[in-house]
């Protein structure tokens, strides 16, 4: 009996241990599959919105030195990095051909001047002949009156006199022509001397030679376009970065904004600059539109060199204190949330007063804008009714604008937004108009920072499951985004990711990338 009792007791213990193990496996194994969320705290601090791009460093003034005459380079007096002064001789083209042209022009001028002297002597001779013919004609005319000679003799004398006058006119014309030829020859001589002078290539400005394109003995041909011999940087202590900004960001750039940039040659060192020009000429490459923005930078120690690639960061807006959260929280979407169409619609950016939103045609965006206007402007019932009429009347116009080609769509939508602003201002009191202008200013600042619109974040609800919270957004620096209006406060925790406790791959943690 003792043996059987012991066997029964051992079997009972074994069953109890197995049951406990199974229960533990069921509990801890299934609990391990429950999703765990990565959380981040909402914090308050400075926030700076930037636009990043790359560009090329160049001197502010860069002069290309060419040649107006053709010939062989005989001498070079400047090389790379040579400092030069305005008027300094930096190269010489073989002047022998041009010296011969000068001599030829001088000989032609002397020959023409000799011809002028001959013509002057001819004028003097013809003048004397004319005077003799005139005296003879007058004398014979008097003798005819006294009947000493016949009228035929007088007529011959008169004809000789007229011939002498014509000869004088011819001589004077020839003399004037020779004088004109002298001026022509003088001009040809001057041109030959100018061409000879141009064989000496001189620097037009004070600066430094940054490029030399010719060598001694090389032949340059100046035809329709002057060949480039040197490039001279006027002042390397003042540099500029020519950076390409995407059309989506160029609206946030204004002249005077601060900028900073780095170059690969000096890792860890940052250089400061300022936006000085936004060029209106667009560059289109593979249907990508960019605009050239000039950032001026001081280079007192001549550290920066022309041609360096600069990684530019332009500050478009900044706040000393802003309530902000990670952008990952705005991208997070828990599993199953994609099927909720209303939630997805809530992600659409709502148009802001004077903003560049998608218009008031969208239902979710229009509802959010209406709620904001009613709450912040404290519209009464009559004003709310008029607001609804404004939205209803503009709905067809925004729908028609969306059907236009891309080149015309933006202008049409801007006209519609301007019309809404005008109609809305007409129903507001002076105090409400002031607040409305402040809202428009906030929207403009948000657009300058690349933010604006609405988004949605998720927090842990009381039941431990994710709970969606709609937020109105402001500035963004690419990693953090300002919260302008929300029930979320500083120190609140938002979900930024999700992963299974057993180390499985994250599932359903990232939704549509809106920022």
C-alpha positions in Angstrom: 0.0 0.0 0.0 2.8 2.4 0.7 4.3 2.0 -2.7 1.0 2.6 -4.4 0.4 5.7 -2.3 3.7 7.1 -3.2 3.1 6.5 -6.9 -0.2 8.2 -6.7 1.2 11.2 -4.9 4.1 11.6 -7.4 1.6 11.4 -10.3 -0.5 14.1 -8.7 2.5 16.4 -8.2 3.5 15.8 -11.8 0.0 16.8 -13.0 0.0 19.9 -10.8 3.4 21.0 -12.1 2.4 20.4 -15.8 -0.8 22.4 -15.3 1.1 25.3 -13.7 3.7 25.3 -16.5 0.9 25.3 -19.1 -0.9 28.1 -17.4 2.4 30.1 -17.2 3.1 29.5 -20.9 -0.4 30.5 -21.8 -0.1 33.7 -19.7 3.4 34.9 -20.5 3.5 33.6 -24.1 0.3 35.3 -25.2 1.2 38.4 -23.2 4.5 38.6 -25.1 2.6 38.9 -28.3 0.8 42.0 -27.2 2.0 45.1 -29.0 4.3 47.5 -27.1 4.5 51.2 -28.1 7.5 53.5 -28.2 6.6 56.8 -26.5 8.1 60.3 -26.7 7.4 63.3 -24.6 6.0 66.6 -25.9 8.5 69.3 -25.0 8.9 73.0 -25.1 11.9 74.7 -26.5 13.4 76.7 -29.4 12.5 75.6 -32.9 14.1 76.8 -36.1 12.7 76.1 -39.6 15.2 75.7 -42.3 15.5 75.0 -46.0 18.5 72.8 -46.9 20.2 72.7 -50.3 23.6 72.5 -51.9 25.4 75.1 -54.0 28.7 76.3 -55.4 31.0 78.9 -53.9 32.0 81.7 -56.3 33.5 85.2 -56.0 30.9 88.0 -55.9 32.6 89.6 -59.0 34.4 87.3 -61.4 35.8 88.9 -64.6 36.5 86.9 -67.7 39.5 88.4 -69.6 39.6 87.7 -73.4 41.3 89.0 -76.5 39.9 91.2 -79.2 42.6 90.3 -81.7 43.9 87.0 -83.0 47.5 85.8 -82.8 50.0 83.7 -81.0 50.6 84.2 -77.2 54.2 85.4 -77.0 54.5 86.2 -73.3 52.6 85.5 -70.1 53.1 87.8 -67.1 50.5 86.2 -64.7 49.7 82.7 -63.5 47.2 81.0 -61.2 46.8 82.8 -57.9 48.7 85.8 -59.1 47.5 89.1 -57.6 47.0 91.7 -60.3 46.0 95.4 -60.4 43.8 97.2 -62.9 45.8 98.0 -66.1 48.6 95.6 -65.3 50.0 93.7 -68.3 49.2 90.0 -67.8 49.9 88.6 -71.4 51.1 89.7 -74.8 50.1 88.5 -78.2 52.9 88.5 -80.9 52.7 92.2 -82.1 54.8 91.9 -85.3 51.9 91.6 -87.7 50.2 94.6 -86.0 53.4 96.7 -86.1 53.6 96.1 -89.8 50.0 97.2 -90.2 50.8 100.4 -88.3 53.7 101.1 -90.6 51.6 100.5 -93.7 48.9 102.9 -92.4 51.6 105.5 -91.7 52.9 105.2 -95.2 49.4 105.5 -96.7 48.8 108.6 -94.6 52.0 110.2 -95.8 51.1 109.4 -99.4 47.7 110.9 -99.0 49.1 114.1 -97.4 51.5 114.5 -100.4 48.5 114.2 -102.7 46.8 116.9 -100.7 49.8 119.2 -101.3 49.7 118.5 -105.0 46.0 119.3 -105.1 46.6 122.6 -103.2 49.2 123.6 -105.8 46.8 122.7 -108.6 44.2 124.9 -107.0 46.7 127.8 -106.8 47.6 127.3 -110.5 43.9 127.2 -111.6 43.2 130.3 -109.5 45.9 132.2 -111.3 44.6 131.1 -114.7 41.1 132.2 -113.7 42.3 135.6 -112.6 44.1 136.1 -116.0 41.0 135.0 -117.9 38.9 137.4 -115.9 41.2 140.4 -116.7 41.3 139.5 -120.4 37.5 139.2 -120.6 37.0 142.6 -118.9 39.6 144.3 -121.1 38.1 142.9 -124.3 34.6 143.8 -123.2 35.8 147.5 -122.8 37.5 147.4 -126.2 34.3 146.1 -127.9 32.4 149.1 -126.4 34.9 151.4 -128.1 34.8 149.4 -131.4 38.5 148.6 -131.2 37.9 144.8 -131.5 35.1 142.6 -132.8 32.5 141.0 -130.6 33.8 137.5 -131.5 37.1 138.3 -129.6 35.0 139.3 -126.5 33.0 136.0 -126.7 36.2 133.9 -126.9 37.6 135.7 -123.8 34.3 135.1 -121.9 34.4 131.4 -122.8 37.9 131.1 -121.5 36.9 132.8 -118.3 34.0 130.3 -117.7 36.3 127.4 -118.4 38.8 128.7 -115.9 36.0 129.0 -113.2 35.0 125.4 -113.9 38.6 124.2 -113.6 38.9 125.9 -110.3 35.8 124.1 -109.0 37.2 120.8 -110.1 40.6 121.5 -108.4 38.8 122.6 -105.2 36.7 119.3 -105.2 39.8 117.2 -105.7 41.6 119.1 -102.9 38.6 118.4 -100.6 38.5 114.8 -101.6 42.2 114.4 -100.8 41.6 116.1 -97.4 38.9 113.5 -96.7 41.2 110.7 -97.7 43.7 112.1 -95.2 41.2 111.7 -92.4 40.4 108.2 -93.6 44.0 107.3 -93.5 44.4 108.8 -90.1 41.5 106.7 -88.8 43.1 103.6 -90.3 46.3 104.4 -88.6 44.5 104.9 -85.3 42.8 101.6 -85.7 46.1 99.9 -86.4 47.6 101.4 -83.3 44.6 100.3 -81.2 45.0 96.8 -82.5 48.7 96.9 -81.7 47.8 98.1 -78.2 45.3 95.3 -77.8 48.1 92.7 -78.3 48.9 93.6 -74.7 46.3 91.9 -72.5 45.7 93.9 -69.3 43.8 93.3 -66.2 40.5 95.3 -66.0 40.2 95.0 -62.2 42.2 94.6 -59.1 42.0 90.9 -58.0 43.5 87.5 -58.1 43.9 85.2 -61.2 41.8 82.1 -60.4 42.0 80.6 -63.9 44.5 80.7 -66.8 43.3 79.1 -70.0 46.3 79.7 -72.4 50.0 78.9 -72.5 52.9 80.6 -74.3 52.9 79.7 -78.0 49.2 79.0 -78.1 47.2 80.7 -80.9 44.0 82.4 -80.1 41.4 83.3 -82.7 39.0 86.2 -82.0 36.0 86.0 -84.2 32.4 86.4 -83.1 33.2 85.7 -79.5 36.4 86.7 -77.6 38.4 83.7 -76.4 38.7 83.4 -72.6 42.3 83.8 -71.5 42.0 84.4 -67.7 39.4 84.6 -65.0 40.1 87.2 -62.3 38.2 87.3 -59.0 37.9 90.9 -58.0 37.7 90.2 -54.2 38.1 86.8 -52.7 37.3 88.2 -49.2 33.6 88.4 -50.3 32.2 85.2 -51.6 28.7 84.0 -52.5 27.0 80.6 -52.7 24.8 80.0 -55.7 22.3 77.4 -54.5 19.3 75.7 -56.2 16.1 75.8 -54.2 13.1 73.6 -55.1 10.0 75.4 -56.2 8.1 74.0 -53.2 10.5 75.8 -50.8 11.3 79.0 -52.7 8.2 80.7 -51.4 9.6 80.5 -47.9 12.8 82.3 -48.9 13.1 86.1 -48.6 16.0 88.5 -49.0 17.8 89.2 -45.8 17.3 85.7 -44.2 20.2 84.3 -42.3 22.0 81.2 -43.6 24.8 78.9 -42.7 26.8 76.4 -44.7 29.5 73.9 -44.4 32.1 72.7 -46.9 33.8 69.3 -47.1 37.2 70.8 -46.9 36.6 72.0 -43.3 34.5 69.4 -41.5 32.9 70.6 -38.3 33.2 74.3 -39.2 30.2 76.3 -40.0 30.2 79.6 -42.1 27.5 82.2 -41.8 25.8 84.1 -44.7 22.8 86.0 -45.7 20.3 85.7 -48.6 20.9 88.6 -51.0 19.1 87.6 -54.2 16.3 85.3 -55.4 16.7 85.0 -59.1 13.4 84.7 -61.0 14.8 82.6 -63.9 13.7 79.0 -63.3 15.8 76.0 -64.2 13.9 72.9 -65.3 15.7 69.5 -65.3 13.7 66.3 -65.7 10.5 68.3 -64.9 12.0 69.4 -61.6 11.8 73.2 -61.3 14.4 75.0 -59.2 15.4 78.7 -58.6 18.9 80.1 -57.9 19.2 81.8 -54.5 22.4 83.8 -53.8 23.8 83.6 -50.3 26.6 86.1 -49.5 29.3 85.2 -47.1 32.4 86.9 -45.8 35.8 85.3 -46.3 38.3 87.6 -44.5 40.9 84.9 -44.0 40.5 83.6 -47.6 39.8 80.1 -46.3 36.9 79.5 -48.8 38.0 78.8 -52.3 36.0 79.3 -55.5 34.2 76.1 -56.7 33.8 74.5 -53.3 30.5 72.6 -52.8 28.5 74.2 -49.9 25.8 72.5 -47.9 23.5 75.4 -47.2 20.9 75.8 -44.5 18.6 78.9 -44.8 16.7 79.9 -41.7 13.2 80.7 -42.8 11.5 81.1 -39.3 12.4 80.6 -35.7 10.8 80.7 -32.3 12.5 80.9 -28.9 9.9 78.7 -27.2 7.5 76.4 -29.0 5.5 73.3 -28.0 6.9 70.6 -30.2 6.8 66.8 -30.8 8.8 64.4 -33.0 7.7 64.1 -36.6 7.6 60.3 -36.1 4.5 60.8 -34.0 2.7 62.4 -36.9 3.7 59.5 -39.2 2.6 56.8 -36.8 -0.6 54.9 -37.5 -1.6 51.8 -35.5 -2.6 48.6 -37.2 -6.2 48.7 -38.6 -6.4 52.5 -38.7 -6.0 52.6 -42.5 -9.5 51.2 -42.9 -11.0 54.1 -41.0 -11.8 56.5 -43.9 -12.9 59.3 -41.6 -9.6 59.1 -39.7 -7.7 59.2 -43.0 -9.8 62.2 -44.2 -8.9 64.0 -40.9 -5.3 63.9 -42.0 -5.9 66.3 -44.9 -4.4 69.7 -44.1 -7.1 72.2 -43.4 -6.9 75.5 -45.2 -5.8 78.4 -43.1 -6.7 82.1 -43.5 -4.7 83.4 -46.3 -2.9 80.1 -46.6 -2.0 77.7 -49.4 -4.2 74.9 -48.4 -6.2 72.8 -50.7 -9.1 75.2 -50.7 -12.4 75.0 -48.9 -13.9 72.4 -51.2 -12.9 69.4 -49.1 -15.4 68.4 -46.5 -13.0 67.7 -43.7 -10.9 70.7 -44.4 -13.9 73.0 -44.7 -15.4 71.7 -41.4 -12.1 72.2 -39.5 -11.7 75.7 -40.9 -15.3 76.6 -40.0 -14.9 75.3 -36.5 -11.7 77.3 -36.0 -13.2 80.5 -37.4 -16.3 80.2 -35.2 -14.3 79.4 -32.1 -11.4 81.9 -32.4 -13.5 84.8 -34.0 -16.5 84.1 -31.8 -19.0 84.3 -34.7 -22.6 84.8 -33.8 -25.5 82.8 -35.4 -26.0 85.4 -38.1 -22.3 85.4 -39.0 -22.1 81.6 -39.0 -25.0 81.5 -41.5 -23.3 84.0 -43.8 -20.0 82.0 -43.4 -21.8 78.9 -44.6 -23.2 80.8 -47.6 -19.7 82.0 -48.5 -18.4 78.4 -48.4 -21.3 77.1 -50.4 -21.0 79.7 -53.0 -17.2 79.1 -53.4 -17.4 75.3 -53.5 -18.0 75.1 -57.3 -15.2 77.6 -58.0 -12.7 75.5 -56.1 -13.9 72.4 -57.8 -13.5 74.0 -61.2 -10.0 75.2 -60.2 -8.9 71.6 -59.4 -9.8 70.6 -63.0 -7.5 73.3 -64.5 -4.0 72.5 -65.8 -1.2 72.7 -63.3 0.1 75.9 -64.8 -3.2 77.7 -64.1 -4.5 75.8 -61.1 -2.4 77.7 -58.5 -3.4 81.2 -59.8 -7.1 80.2 -59.9 -7.0 78.8 -56.3 -5.2 82.0 -55.1 -7.9 84.1 -56.7 -10.6 82.0 -54.9 -8.8 82.3 -51.5 -8.5 86.1 -52.0 -12.3 86.3 -52.8 -13.1 84.3 -49.6 -10.9 86.6 -47.5 -12.6 89.6 -48.9 -16.1 88.2 -48.3 -15.2 87.0 -44.8 -13.8 90.4 -43.9 -17.1 92.0 -44.9 -19.0 90.2 -42.2 -16.6 90.7 -39.3 -16.5 93.4 -36.7 -13.3 95.5 -36.3 -12.1 93.3 -33.3 -12.8 90.2 -35.3 -10.9 91.6 -38.3 -7.9 92.2 -36.0 -7.9 88.7 -34.8 -8.4 87.4 -38.3 -5.3 89.3 -39.4 -3.4 87.7 -36.6 -4.5 84.3 -37.7 -3.4 85.0 -41.2 0.0 86.1 -39.9 0.3 82.9 -37.9 -0.5 80.9 -41.0 2.1 82.9 -43.0 4.7 82.2 -40.4 3.8 78.5 -40.4 4.2 78.4 -44.2 7.5 80.1 -43.9 8.6 77.3 -41.6 7.4 74.6 -43.9 4.6 73.6 -41.5 0.9 74.6 -41.2 -2.2 72.5 -41.6 -3.5 69.7 -39.4 -2.3 66.3 -38.4 -3.1 63.5 -36.0 -1.1 61.9 -33.2 -1.8 58.9 -31.0 -1.6 58.6 -27.2 -2.2 55.7 -24.8 -5.9 55.8 -23.8 -7.2 54.9 -20.4 -7.9 51.3 -21.6 -4.3 51.0 -22.8 -5.2 51.2 -26.5 -4.1 54.0 -28.9 -6.3 57.1 -29.0 -6.2 59.6 -31.8 -5.8 63.3 -31.1 -6.1 66.0 -33.9 -3.5 68.7 -33.7 -2.9 72.0 -35.6 0.7 72.3 -36.7 3.1 75.2 -37.0 6.9 75.3 -37.7 8.9 72.3 -38.5 12.7 71.7 -38.7 12.4 68.3 -40.3 12.6 66.3 -37.1 10.4 68.3 -34.7 7.1 70.1 -35.4 5.4 72.8 -33.4 1.9 72.2 -32.0 -0.1 75.4 -32.3 -3.4 74.1 -31.0 -4.3 70.8 -29.3 -5.4 69.2 -26.1 -1.9 67.8 -25.7 0.3 69.7 -23.2 4.0 69.8 -22.4 5.1 66.5 -20.9 2.4 64.4 -22.5 3.6 61.2 -24.1 2.8 60.4 -27.8 3.3 57.2 -29.7 6.2 57.3 -32.1 6.4 53.5 -33.0 5.2 50.0 -32.2 6.9 46.7 -31.9 6.1 43.2 -30.6 7.6 42.2 -27.3 9.0 39.0 -28.7 11.3 41.0 -31.1 9.1 40.5 -34.2 9.3 43.1 -36.9 7.2 46.2 -36.3 3.8 46.1 -37.8 1.5 49.0 -38.9 3.8 51.6 -37.3 4.1 54.1 -40.1 1.3 55.7 -41.9 1.2 58.1 -44.9 4.2 60.5 -44.8 2.7 63.9 -44.6 5.7 65.9 -43.5 
